[in-house]
Amino acid sequence: MLFRSPTSSVTPTPSATPTPTSSVTPTPSVTPTPGFCTRVDEWFDDFESGTRPDGWTFTDCNADSDTYTTAGDYGRGLPSVMLNGSTDEIETSEFGTPEWLKFWVKGQGDMGGSSLLVEEYYGDWTTVTTVTGLPVTGTILGPLTLDSHTTALKFSYTKGMSNLAFDDVMVKCLFTPTPT
């Protein structure tokens, strides 16, 4: 309640108009995006020239000529490894704490009767999958879930009618490290 004396008057105060001020917008800090953590990321670079990934074993597919170098017959980069017999096996080097596996394949013709057995090792070899009906176009298979205790992988080819191009083996880490 407002009391006024009969002789006093109230003069309204004009509204204050804000005065523009220059304000500095703080520069946002950059937070790095966590990198994609891989345990294995193998393209088989220079396999055709005698270079082999450290610690990997190639059974009956270890010659420099056991490769495909024609565009379309390899994944991210040339070459791919040629699997051309039922005794061809590739075993990775040891790694730890995987989450999943992906790899690239391409059948080189009628793939009837052909298959690729994928195994993981954690105390003993255990089947991850057996791929039948192998594609005749370049295809990334996976992700295939791996046991977190897996320490190595083995790929064993059974040849039916045609050869198989094999490339780009990737195993993702179970845990992505925090950037520092």
C-alpha positions as CSV (number, residue, x, y, z in Angstrom):
1,M,0.0,0.0,0.0
2,L,1.4,3.4,-0.9
3,F,0.5,6.5,1.2
4,R,0.9,10.0,-0.4
5,S,0.5,13.2,1.2
6,P,-2.0,15.4,-0.7
7,T,0.7,17.9,-1.7
8,S,3.4,15.5,-2.9
9,S,3.4,13.9,-6.3
10,V,5.1,10.8,-7.5
11,T,7.1,11.3,-10.7
12,P,7.6,8.1,-12.6
13,T,11.2,7.1,-13.1
14,P,12.0,6.6,-16.8
15,S,12.9,3.1,-17.7
16,A,16.5,2.4,-18.0
17,T,17.7,1.6,-21.5
18,P,20.5,-0.9,-21.5
19,T,23.7,0.4,-22.9
20,P,25.3,-2.1,-25.3
21,T,28.6,-3.3,-24.1
22,S,31.1,-5.4,-26.0
23,S,31.3,-8.8,-24.5
24,V,34.0,-11.3,-25.3
25,T,32.8,-14.7,-26.2
26,P,35.1,-17.3,-24.7
27,T,36.9,-19.6,-27.2
28,P,35.6,-23.1,-26.7
29,S,38.1,-25.6,-25.6
30,V,38.7,-28.5,-27.9
31,T,38.0,-31.9,-26.5
32,P,39.6,-34.6,-28.6
33,T,37.4,-37.3,-29.9
34,P,38.6,-40.7,-28.7
35,G,40.5,-42.6,-31.4
36,F,39.1,-45.8,-32.7
37,C,41.1,-48.4,-30.8
38,T,42.2,-51.5,-32.7
39,R,44.2,-54.5,-31.6
40,V,44.7,-55.6,-35.2
41,D,44.4,-53.5,-38.4
42,E,46.2,-55.5,-41.1
43,W,46.0,-54.6,-44.8
44,F,48.9,-57.0,-45.9
45,D,50.8,-54.0,-47.3
46,D,53.7,-55.2,-49.6
47,F,52.9,-58.9,-49.1
48,E,53.6,-59.3,-52.8
49,S,57.1,-58.0,-52.2
50,G,58.0,-60.3,-49.3
51,T,56.7,-58.2,-46.3
52,R,54.8,-60.2,-43.7
53,P,53.1,-58.9,-40.6
54,D,55.1,-59.5,-37.5
55,G,54.2,-62.7,-35.6
56,W,51.6,-63.9,-38.2
57,T,51.8,-67.4,-39.7
58,F,50.8,-68.2,-43.3
59,T,50.4,-71.9,-44.1
60,D,50.4,-72.7,-47.8
61,C,49.7,-69.1,-48.7
62,N,53.1,-67.5,-47.8
63,A,54.6,-67.0,-51.3
64,D,54.9,-63.5,-52.7
65,S,52.7,-64.7,-55.6
66,D,49.9,-65.7,-53.2
67,T,48.3,-62.3,-53.7
68,Y,45.8,-60.4,-55.8
69,T,46.9,-57.0,-57.0
70,T,44.2,-56.2,-59.6
71,A,41.8,-53.3,-58.6
72,G,38.7,-54.8,-57.1
73,D,40.5,-57.9,-55.8
74,Y,41.7,-56.3,-52.6
75,G,40.1,-54.2,-49.8
76,R,41.5,-50.8,-48.6
77,G,44.9,-51.2,-50.3
78,L,46.7,-53.8,-52.4
79,P,47.3,-56.6,-52.2
80,S,45.0,-59.2,-50.7
81,V,46.1,-62.7,-49.8
82,M,45.2,-65.5,-52.2
83,L,43.6,-68.5,-50.5
84,N,43.7,-71.2,-53.2
85,G,43.7,-74.6,-51.4
86,S,42.1,-76.4,-48.6
87,T,45.3,-76.3,-46.5
88,D,45.6,-72.5,-46.6
89,E,45.6,-71.0,-43.1
90,I,46.4,-67.6,-41.7
91,E,47.0,-67.1,-38.0
92,T,47.4,-63.7,-36.4
93,S,50.0,-62.6,-33.9
94,E,48.9,-62.4,-30.2
95,F,46.8,-59.5,-29.0
96,G,44.5,-58.9,-26.0
97,T,41.0,-57.7,-24.9
98,P,39.2,-57.7,-28.3
99,E,35.6,-56.8,-28.8
100,W,34.9,-57.8,-32.4
101,L,36.4,-58.8,-35.7
102,K,35.9,-57.7,-39.3
103,F,37.6,-58.7,-42.5
104,W,37.3,-58.4,-46.3
105,V,36.8,-61.3,-48.7
106,K,36.0,-61.7,-52.4
107,G,35.4,-65.0,-54.2
108,Q,37.2,-65.4,-57.5
109,G,34.4,-67.3,-59.3
110,D,31.8,-70.0,-58.4
111,M,32.3,-70.4,-54.6
112,G,30.2,-73.5,-54.4
113,G,31.6,-75.9,-51.8
114,S,34.0,-73.2,-50.4
115,S,34.0,-72.1,-46.8
116,L,36.1,-70.0,-44.4
117,L,36.5,-71.2,-40.8
118,V,37.2,-68.4,-38.3
119,E,38.6,-69.5,-34.9
120,E,39.6,-67.6,-31.8
121,Y,42.2,-68.8,-29.3
122,Y,41.8,-68.4,-25.5
123,G,43.3,-71.6,-24.0
124,D,42.1,-73.6,-27.0
125,W,40.8,-73.0,-30.5
126,T,37.1,-72.2,-30.6
127,T,34.9,-71.6,-33.7
128,V,33.7,-68.0,-34.1
129,T,31.9,-68.8,-37.4
130,T,32.1,-70.8,-40.6
131,V,31.4,-68.6,-43.6
132,T,29.7,-70.5,-46.4
133,G,28.1,-68.9,-49.5
134,L,31.2,-66.7,-49.8
135,P,30.5,-63.5,-51.8
136,V,31.9,-62.9,-55.3
137,T,32.0,-59.2,-54.8
138,G,34.3,-57.5,-52.3
139,T,32.6,-57.7,-48.9
140,I,33.5,-56.8,-45.3
141,L,32.3,-59.5,-43.0
142,G,31.5,-58.7,-39.4
143,P,31.5,-57.4,-36.9
144,L,31.8,-60.9,-35.3
145,T,31.8,-60.8,-31.5
146,L,35.0,-62.2,-29.9
147,D,35.5,-63.5,-26.4
148,S,37.3,-60.8,-24.4
149,H,40.0,-63.4,-23.5
150,T,40.9,-64.1,-27.1
151,T,44.6,-63.8,-27.9
152,A,44.8,-64.9,-31.5
153,L,42.7,-65.7,-34.6
154,K,43.0,-68.3,-37.3
155,F,41.4,-68.3,-40.7
156,S,41.2,-71.7,-42.5
157,Y,40.0,-72.0,-46.1
158,T,38.3,-75.0,-47.6
159,K,38.4,-74.7,-51.4
160,G,35.4,-75.7,-53.4
161,M,35.4,-74.4,-57.0
162,S,37.4,-71.1,-56.8
163,N,40.0,-69.1,-54.9
164,L,39.3,-66.5,-52.2
165,A,40.8,-63.0,-51.9
166,F,41.3,-62.2,-48.1
167,D,42.2,-58.8,-46.8
168,D,41.8,-56.0,-44.1
169,V,41.6,-57.9,-40.8
170,M,40.5,-55.6,-38.0
171,V,40.0,-56.4,-34.4
172,K,38.5,-53.6,-32.2
173,C,39.5,-53.1,-28.6
174,L,37.0,-54.0,-26.0
175,F,37.9,-50.7,-24.2
176,T,38.5,-47.4,-25.9
177,P,41.2,-45.4,-24.0
178,T,40.4,-41.9,-22.8
179,P,42.4,-39.3,-24.7
180,T,45.0,-37.4,-22.8
